[in-house]
């Protein structure tokens, strides 16, 4: 499935696409940027500080995925069991590379 084909409201689809993007090249600039965005979206108290210029490291389709992640945060859907499970998979991918 292409990133652009995921339905906007499917949390599991978005998270699956995200994990697949990171798994494809865990230490690439794009993967690390997406991972940083996800990590940032877990810190509401800090104001979700993310350096937007890092979006330039992403392809157009990867930016769509990043925007969908931001929309999940805006809808307060960046938490819960599915989010935490996907984040744990991403943690493992980035650490083991």
MMTF fields as JSON, N, C-alpha, C and O atoms, coordinates in Angstrom:
{
  "mmtfVersion": "1.0.0",
  "mmtfProducer": "UNKNOWN",
  "numBonds": 387,
  "numAtoms": 388,
  "numGroups": 97,
  "numChains": 1,
  "numModels": 1,
  "chainsPerModel": [1],
  "groupsPerChain": [97],
  "chainIdList": ["A"],
  "bondAtomList": [4, 2, 8, 6, 12, 10, 16, 14, 20, 18, 24, 22, 28, 26, 32, 30, 36, 34, 40, 38, 44, 42, 48, 46, 52, 50, 56, 54, 60, 58, 64, 62, 68, 66, 72, 70, 76, 74, 80, 78, 84, 82, 88, 86, 92, 90, 96, 94, 100, 98, 104, 102, 108, 106, 112, 110, 116, 114, 120, 118, 124, 122, 128, 126, 132, 130, 136, 134, 140, 138, 144, 142, 148, 146, 152, 150, 156, 154, 160, 158, 164, 162, 168, 166, 172, 170, 176, 174, 180, 178, 184, 182, 188, 186, 192, 190, 196, 194, 200, 198, 204, 202, 208, 206, 212, 210, 216, 214, 220, 218, 224, 222, 228, 226, 232, 230, 236, 234, 240, 238, 244, 242, 248, 246, 252, 250, 256, 254, 260, 258, 264, 262, 268, 266, 272, 270, 276, 274, 280, 278, 284, 282, 288, 286, 292, 290, 296, 294, 300, 298, 304, 302, 308, 306, 312, 310, 316, 314, 320, 318, 324, 322, 328, 326, 332, 330, 336, 334, 340, 338, 344, 342, 348, 346, 352, 350, 356, 354, 360, 358, 364, 362, 368, 366, 372, 370, 376, 374, 380, 378, 384, 382],
  "bondOrderList": [1, 1, 1, 1, 1, 1, 1, 1, 1, 1, 1, 1, 1, 1, 1, 1, 1, 1, 1, 1, 1, 1, 1, 1, 1, 1, 1, 1, 1, 1, 1, 1, 1, 1, 1, 1, 1, 1, 1, 1, 1, 1, 1, 1, 1, 1, 1, 1, 1, 1, 1, 1, 1, 1, 1, 1, 1, 1, 1, 1, 1, 1, 1, 1, 1, 1, 1, 1, 1, 1, 1, 1, 1, 1, 1, 1, 1, 1, 1, 1, 1, 1, 1, 1, 1, 1, 1, 1, 1, 1, 1, 1, 1, 1, 1, 1],
  "groupList": [{"groupName": "UNK", "atomNameList": ["N", "CA", "C", "O"], "elementList": ["N", "C", "C", "O"], "formalChargeList": [0, 0, 0, 0], "bondAtomList": [1, 0, 2, 1, 3, 2], "bondOrderList": [1, 1, 2], "singleLetterCode": "X", "chemCompType": "L-PEPTIDE LINKING"}],
  "groupTypeList": [0, 0, 0, 0, 0, 0, 0, 0, 0, 0, 0, 0, 0, 0, 0, 0, 0, 0, 0, 0, 0, 0, 0, 0, 0, 0, 0, 0, 0, 0, 0, 0, 0, 0, 0, 0, 0, 0, 0, 0, 0, 0, 0, 0, 0, 0, 0, 0, 0, 0, 0, 0, 0, 0, 0, 0, 0, 0, 0, 0, 0, 0, 0, 0, 0, 0, 0, 0, 0, 0, 0, 0, 0, 0, 0, 0, 0, 0, 0, 0, 0, 0, 0, 0, 0, 0, 0, 0, 0, 0, 0, 0, 0, 0, 0, 0, 0],
  "groupIdList": [1, 2, 3, 4, 5, 6, 7, 8, 9, 10, 11, 12, 13, 14, 15, 16, 17, 18, 19, 20, 21, 22, 23, 24, 25, 26, 27, 28, 29, 30, 31, 32, 33, 34, 35, 36, 37, 38, 39, 40, 41, 42, 43, 44, 45, 46, 47, 48, 49, 50, 51, 52, 53, 54, 55, 56, 57, 58, 59, 60, 61, 62, 63, 64, 65, 66, 67, 68, 69, 70, 71, 72, 73, 74, 75, 76, 77, 78, 79, 80, 81, 82, 83, 84, 85, 86, 87, 88, 89, 90, 91, 92, 93, 94, 95, 96, 97],
  "secStructList": [7, 7, 4, 4, 4, 1, 7, 6, 6, 7, 2, 2, 2, 2, 2, 2, 2, 2, 2, 2, 2, 2, 2, 2, 1, 6, 6, 1, 2, 2, 2, 2, 2, 2, 2, 2, 2, 2, 2, 2, 6, 6, 7, 4, 4, 4, 6, 7, 7, 7, 7, 4, 4, 4, 4, 4, 4, 1, 7, 2, 2, 2, 2, 2, 2, 2, 2, 2, 2, 2, 2, 2, 2, 2, 6, 6, 7, 1, 7, 1, 2, 2, 2, 2, 2, 2, 2, 2, 2, 2, 2, 2, 2, 2, 2, 2, 7],
  "xCoordList": [0.842, 0.0, 0.883, 1.876, 0.521, 1.233, 0.786, -0.36, 1.679, 1.362, 0.153, -0.702, 0.071, -1.019, -2.364, -3.403, -2.374, -3.613, -4.23, -5.382, -3.51, -4.051, -5.19, -5.091, -6.264, -7.377, -6.964, -6.253, -7.42, -7.021, -7.369, -6.679, -8.427, -8.878, -8.429, -8.842, -7.608, -7.187, -5.852, -4.786, -5.929, -4.728, -3.806, -2.601, -4.348, -3.489, -2.819, -1.656, -3.512, -2.893, -1.734, -0.656, -1.966, -0.923, 0.284, 1.423, 0.041, 1.151, 1.876, 3.1, 1.14, 1.781, 2.665, 3.777, 2.18, 2.984, 4.228, 5.314, 4.062, 5.186, 6.252, 7.438, 5.837, 6.788, 7.481, 8.687, 6.734, 7.331, 8.359, 9.413, 8.061, 9.012, 10.308, 11.399, 10.184, 11.372, 12.125, 13.355, 11.402, 12.037, 12.821, 13.819, 12.388, 13.053, 14.495, 15.35, 14.77, 16.123, 16.202, 16.123, 16.359, 16.225, 17.169, 16.861, 18.298, 19.228, 19.312, 20.221, 18.354, 18.318, 17.812, 17.179, 18.099, 17.634, 16.109, 15.554, 15.44, 13.971, 13.433, 12.533, 13.977, 13.499, 13.732, 12.856, 14.892, 15.197, 14.344, 13.996, 14.012, 13.126, 11.722, 11.12, 11.202, 9.876, 9.87, 8.923, 10.921, 11.034, 11.081, 10.45, 11.822, 11.907, 10.543, 10.172, 9.801, 8.47, 7.564, 6.868, 7.569, 6.748, 7.144, 6.283, 8.44, 8.91, 8.47, 8.063, 8.551, 8.13, 6.634, 6.201, 5.858, 4.41, 3.957, 2.767, 4.884, 4.578, 4.81, 4.585, 5.255, 5.632, 4.782, 5.265, 3.525, 2.6, 3.053, 2.949, 3.553, 3.97, 5.07, 5.177, 5.884, 6.973, 6.515, 7.313, 5.252, 4.715, 4.986, 4.91, 5.301, 5.535, 6.583, 6.358, 7.707, 8.732, 9.411, 10.044, 9.275, 9.866, 10.371, 9.667, 11.578, 12.189, 11.609, 11.983, 10.709, 9.978, 10.873, 10.504, 12.021, 12.912, 13.359, 13.8, 13.247, 13.608, 12.658, 12.992, 11.484, 10.561, 11.176, 10.733, 12.176, 12.869, 13.637, 13.958, 13.934, 14.634, 13.705, 14.15, 12.416, 11.428, 11.001, 10.998, 10.638, 10.037, 8.626, 8.122, 7.999, 6.632, 5.682, 4.855, 5.786, 4.879, 5.189, 4.283, 6.453, 6.803, 6.289, 5.896, 6.292, 5.731, 4.237, 3.716, 3.543, 2.113, 1.928, 1.022, 2.776, 2.714, 2.97, 2.272, 3.954, 4.248, 3.044, 2.711, 2.391, 1.22, 0.089, -0.647, -0.046, -1.078, -0.78, -1.695, 0.492, 0.862, 0.503, -0.008, 0.77, 0.43, -1.083, -1.559, -1.833, -3.294, -3.766, -4.719, -3.111, -3.457, -3.276, -4.104, -2.194, -1.963, -3.061, -3.563, -3.439, -4.478, -5.813, -6.625, -6.033, -7.252, -7.08, -7.97, -5.946, -5.624, -5.639, -6.066, -5.169, -5.112, -3.678, -3.424, -2.743, -1.336, -0.995, -0.023, -1.82, -1.618, -2.415, -3.135, -2.276, -3.037, -2.205, -1.025, -2.835, -2.147, -1.517, -0.358, -2.27, -1.723, -0.538, 0.474, -0.683, 0.411, 1.657, 2.758, 1.483, 2.62, 3.264, 4.489, 2.467, 3.017, 3.835, 4.919, 3.311, 4.051, 5.333, 6.38, 5.252, 6.438, 7.483, 8.67, 7.09, 8.041, 8.713, 9.916, 7.966, 8.582, 9.583, 10.672, 9.216, 10.134, 11.385, 12.492, 11.217, 12.373, 13.356, 14.562, 12.82, 13.661, 14.356, 15.535, 13.644, 14.235, 15.369, 16.429, 15.14, 16.152, 17.363, 18.498, 17.128, 18.243, 19.072, 20.299, 18.396, 19.133, 19.582, 20.563, 18.863, 19.198, 19.323, 19.605],
  "yCoordList": [-1.182, 0.0, 1.24, 1.311, 2.182, 3.443, 4.363, 4.298, 5.207, 6.144, 6.994, 7.254, 7.428, 8.296, 7.575, 8.232, 6.243, 5.48, 5.185, 4.757, 5.398, 5.104, 6.061, 7.26, 5.53, 6.398, 7.286, 6.855, 8.521, 9.508, 9.101, 9.495, 8.319, 8.041, 6.688, 6.305, 5.966, 4.655, 4.732, 4.769, 4.755, 4.813, 3.644, 3.835, 2.45, 1.272, 1.319, 0.933, 1.78, 1.904, 2.893, 2.618, 4.034, 5.061, 4.545, 4.725, 3.91, 3.39, 2.261, 2.165, 1.402, 0.333, 0.907, 0.425, 1.934, 2.586, 3.228, 3.162, 3.834, 4.467, 3.448, 3.662, 2.352, 1.307, 0.752, 0.506, 0.556, 0.049, 1.016, 0.594, 2.305, 3.32, 3.26, 3.307, 3.159, 3.127, 1.812, 1.803, 0.71, -0.601, -0.678, -1.395, 0.044, -0.005, 0.484, -0.022, 1.445, 1.993, 2.713, 3.94, 1.963, 2.535, 3.694, 4.497, 3.785, 4.861, 5.944, 6.773, 5.928, 6.976, 8.277, 8.274, 9.367, 10.666, 10.69, 11.232, 10.103, 10.106, 9.307, 9.764, 8.12, 7.282, 7.966, 7.962, 8.544, 9.209, 10.463, 10.804, 11.141, 12.303, 11.878, 12.493, 10.835, 10.333, 9.842, 10.095, 9.147, 8.654, 9.828, 9.783, 10.858, 12.039, 12.709, 13.172, 12.761, 13.355, 12.551, 13.126, 11.242, 10.395, 10.6, 10.738, 10.621, 10.82, 12.175, 12.285, 13.198, 14.536, 14.585, 15.28, 13.85, 13.871, 13.188, 13.185, 12.619, 12.024, 13.001, 12.652, 14.217, 15.162, 16.427, 17.501, 16.283, 17.412, 18.525, 19.703, 18.164, 19.172, 20.08, 21.24, 19.55, 20.333, 21.113, 21.812, 20.997, 21.756, 21.131, 21.817, 19.847, 19.143, 19.858, 20.097, 20.19, 20.931, 20.042, 19.043, 20.41, 19.679, 20.698, 21.651, 20.501, 21.422, 21.157, 20.184, 22.011, 21.781, 21.687, 21.034, 22.311, 22.215, 20.77, 20.442, 19.912, 18.5, 17.804, 16.747, 18.379, 17.797, 17.787, 17.027, 18.608, 18.625, 17.332, 17.02, 16.579, 15.297, 14.195, 13.082, 14.503, 13.507, 13.689, 14.8, 12.568, 12.639, 13.195, 13.341, 13.501, 14.039, 13.058, 13.473, 11.788, 10.816, 10.625, 10.372, 10.744, 10.657, 11.876, 11.765, 13.042, 14.233, 14.068, 14.516, 13.436, 13.168, 12.335, 12.596, 11.339, 10.517, 11.373, 11.23, 12.251, 13.146, 14.033, 14.239, 14.559, 15.407, 14.613, 15.131, 13.362, 12.512, 12.261, 12.205, 12.112, 11.954, 13.205, 13.118, 14.35, 15.61, 15.718, 16.204, 15.274, 15.291, 14.355, 14.674, 13.208, 12.317, 13.037, 12.901, 13.801, 14.565, 15.603, 15.781, 16.287, 17.314, 16.714, 17.39, 15.446, 14.739, 13.987, 13.242, 14.181, 13.506, 11.981, 11.259, 11.508, 10.063, 9.551, 8.428, 10.348, 9.971, 9.355, 9.735, 8.398, 7.696, 6.407, 6.147, 5.626, 4.385, 3.166, 3.27, 2.031, 0.749, 0.608, 0.209, 0.934, 0.794, 1.729, 1.342, 2.966, 3.938, 3.424, 3.448, 2.965, 2.499, 1.264, 1.136, 0.359, -0.839, -0.467, -1.005, 0.449, 0.895, 1.616, 1.425, 2.437, 3.159, 2.179, 2.388, 1.122, 0.105, -0.575, -0.833, -0.873, -1.472, -0.513, -0.918, 0.766, 1.769, 1.9, 1.997, 1.903, 1.958, 0.832, 1.054, -0.371, -1.53, -1.412, -1.744, -0.945, -0.793, 0.221, -0.027, 1.362, 2.406, 1.992, 2.29, 1.31, 0.87, -0.236, -0.233, -1.186, -2.313, -2.059, -2.64, -1.19, -0.792, -1.919, -1.712],
  "zCoordList": [0.0, 0.0, 0.0, 0.724, -0.795, -0.892, 0.239, 0.683, 0.696, 1.778, 1.405, 2.252, 0.162, -0.267, -0.299, -0.362, -0.257, -0.333, 1.028, 1.091, 2.106, 3.437, 3.737, 3.476, 4.28, 4.635, 5.805, 6.713, 5.763, 6.756, 8.176, 9.116, 8.351, 9.695, 10.237, 11.332, 9.512, 9.967, 10.707, 10.091, 12.015, 12.837, 12.539, 12.369, 12.473, 12.252, 10.892, 10.777, 9.854, 8.534, 8.559, 8.032, 9.17, 9.234, 10.007, 9.576, 11.136, 11.941, 11.218, 11.303, 10.505, 9.732, 8.637, 8.419, 7.946, 6.916, 7.518, 6.942, 8.653, 9.336, 9.72, 9.468, 10.322, 10.707, 9.456, 9.478, 8.374, 7.133, 6.566, 6.091, 6.613, 6.135, 6.934, 6.365, 8.228, 9.082, 8.895, 8.87, 8.764, 8.587, 7.283, 7.205, 6.265, 4.965, 5.028, 4.302, 5.874, 6.014, 7.352, 7.395, 8.456, 9.799, 10.142, 11.022, 9.466, 9.803, 8.735, 8.748, 7.811, 6.784, 7.405, 8.461, 6.738, 7.221, 7.322, 8.278, 6.339, 6.353, 7.531, 8.236, 7.745, 8.854, 10.193, 11.058, 10.362, 11.628, 11.827, 12.957, 10.744, 10.838, 11.251, 12.131, 10.624, 11.0, 12.443, 13.187, 12.83, 14.204, 15.195, 16.251, 14.847, 15.712, 15.836, 16.915, 14.74, 14.794, 15.725, 16.562, 15.584, 16.458, 17.911, 18.781, 18.173, 19.544, 20.081, 21.238, 19.251, 19.641, 19.944, 20.863, 19.172, 19.351, 20.634, 20.95, 21.363, 22.664, 23.816, 24.974, 23.511, 24.561, 24.504, 24.147, 24.857, 24.83, 25.769, 25.426, 26.95, 27.927, 27.388, 27.786, 26.483, 25.897, 24.667, 24.042, 24.322, 23.196, 21.844, 20.824, 21.809, 20.549, 19.688, 18.502, 20.28, 19.55, 18.509, 18.85, 17.264, 16.143, 15.14, 14.806, 14.665, 13.716, 12.324, 11.668, 11.883, 10.643, 9.414, 8.438, 9.44, 8.278, 8.025, 6.923, 9.036, 8.856, 7.885, 7.35, 7.653, 6.673, 5.279, 4.417, 5.048, 3.755, 3.5, 2.353, 4.556, 4.402, 3.907, 3.628, 3.797, 3.411, 1.963, 1.431, 1.334, 0.0, 0.147, 1.261, -0.97, -0.92, -0.233, 0.579, -0.541, 0.077, 1.558, 2.352, 1.932, 3.35, 4.112, 5.273, 3.457, 4.101, 4.327, 5.348, 3.397, 3.591, 4.851, 5.642, 5.039, 6.244, 7.486, 8.491, 7.424, 8.549, 8.857, 10.024, 7.824, 8.038, 8.674, 9.514, 8.275, 8.875, 10.353, 11.175, 10.682, 12.093, 12.884, 14.001, 12.307, 12.969, 13.133, 14.158, 12.145, 12.253, 13.367, 14.079, 13.521, 14.632, 15.964, 16.864, 16.088, 17.321, 17.506, 18.616, 16.433, 16.526, 16.969, 17.6, 16.638, 17.03, 18.353, 18.765, 19.014, 20.278, 20.123, 21.024, 18.974, 18.726, 18.735, 18.299, 19.22, 19.276, 20.628, 21.281, 21.025, 22.295, 22.233, 21.269, 23.253, 23.313, 22.954, 22.618, 23.032, 22.855, 21.465, 21.352, 20.409, 19.057, 18.83, 18.245, 19.302, 19.165, 19.9, 19.349, 21.127, 21.918, 21.3, 21.321, 20.753, 20.113, 18.875, 18.652, 18.086, 16.899, 17.307, 16.688, 18.339, 18.816, 19.31, 19.063, 19.997, 20.466, 19.286, 19.333, 18.229, 17.014, 16.405, 15.998, 16.339, 15.788, 16.641, 16.112, 17.957, 18.855, 18.54, 18.428, 18.399, 18.097, 16.757, 16.638, 15.747, 14.425, 14.411, 13.837, 15.046, 15.066, 15.888, 15.517, 16.997, 17.841, 17.199, 17.292, 16.544, 15.979, 14.552, 14.087, 13.861, 12.513, 11.575, 10.395]
}
